[in-house]
């Protein structure tokens, strides 16, 4: 078992690898995991908004620009 101090000292790559390993241990067979009923409702609503032109889509560059902190 890892101690909290060991976790704090891990690199970002090590953190991500640990998260992946934890997720695999918690959900070993994602393909058969049941989906909550509300997922279907949300997906249907999103499909309808996309089909009607109501949704607005961003390019990957636009998303990255939004997520970057603005310069002072």
C-alpha positions as CSV (number, residue, x, y, z in Angstrom):
1,X,0.0,0.0,0.0
2,X,1.3,3.4,-0.9
3,X,1.6,6.1,1.8
4,X,0.3,9.6,1.2
5,X,3.8,11.0,1.1
6,X,4.8,8.6,-1.6
7,X,1.7,9.6,-3.7
8,X,2.6,13.3,-3.3
9,X,6.1,12.6,-4.6
10,X,4.9,10.8,-7.8
11,X,5.3,12.5,-11.2
12,X,2.2,13.3,-13.2
13,X,2.8,10.3,-15.5
14,X,3.0,8.1,-12.4
15,X,-0.2,9.6,-11.0
16,X,-2.0,8.9,-14.3
17,X,-0.7,5.4,-14.5
18,X,-1.8,4.7,-10.9
19,X,-5.3,6.1,-11.8
20,X,-5.5,3.8,-14.8
21,X,-4.5,0.8,-12.7
22,X,-7.1,1.7,-10.0
23,X,-9.8,2.2,-12.6
24,X,-9.0,-1.2,-14.2
25,X,-9.2,-2.8,-10.7
26,X,-12.6,-1.2,-10.0
27,X,-14.1,-1.8,-13.4
28,X,-12.4,-4.8,-15.0
29,X,-15.1,-5.3,-17.7
30,X,-16.3,-1.8,-18.7
31,X,-18.1,-3.3,-21.8
32,X,-20.6,-5.0,-19.6
33,X,-21.1,-2.3,-17.0
34,X,-24.7,-1.2,-16.8
35,X,-25.5,2.3,-17.9
36,X,-27.9,4.4,-15.8
37,X,-31.2,5.0,-17.3
38,X,-30.7,8.8,-17.4
39,X,-27.8,8.4,-19.8
40,X,-30.2,7.4,-22.6
41,X,-32.2,10.6,-21.9
42,X,-29.2,12.9,-21.9
43,X,-27.9,11.3,-25.1
44,X,-31.2,11.6,-26.9
45,X,-31.5,15.3,-25.9
46,X,-28.0,16.0,-27.2
47,X,-28.7,14.2,-30.5
48,X,-31.9,16.3,-30.9
49,X,-30.1,19.6,-30.2
50,X,-27.3,18.6,-32.7
51,X,-29.8,17.6,-35.4
52,X,-31.8,20.9,-34.9
53,X,-28.6,23.0,-35.2
54,X,-29.1,24.3,-31.6
55,X,-25.8,22.8,-30.4
56,X,-22.6,24.7,-30.9
57,X,-19.4,22.7,-31.5
58,X,-15.9,23.8,-30.9
59,X,-12.7,22.7,-32.6
60,X,-10.0,21.2,-30.4
61,X,-7.9,24.4,-30.7
62,X,-10.9,26.4,-29.5
63,X,-11.3,24.1,-26.5
64,X,-7.6,24.3,-25.7
65,X,-7.7,28.1,-25.9
66,X,-10.7,28.2,-23.5
67,X,-8.9,26.0,-21.0
68,X,-5.7,28.0,-21.0
69,X,-5.4,30.7,-18.4
70,X,-5.6,34.2,-19.9
71,X,-2.3,36.1,-19.8
72,X,-2.3,39.2,-17.5
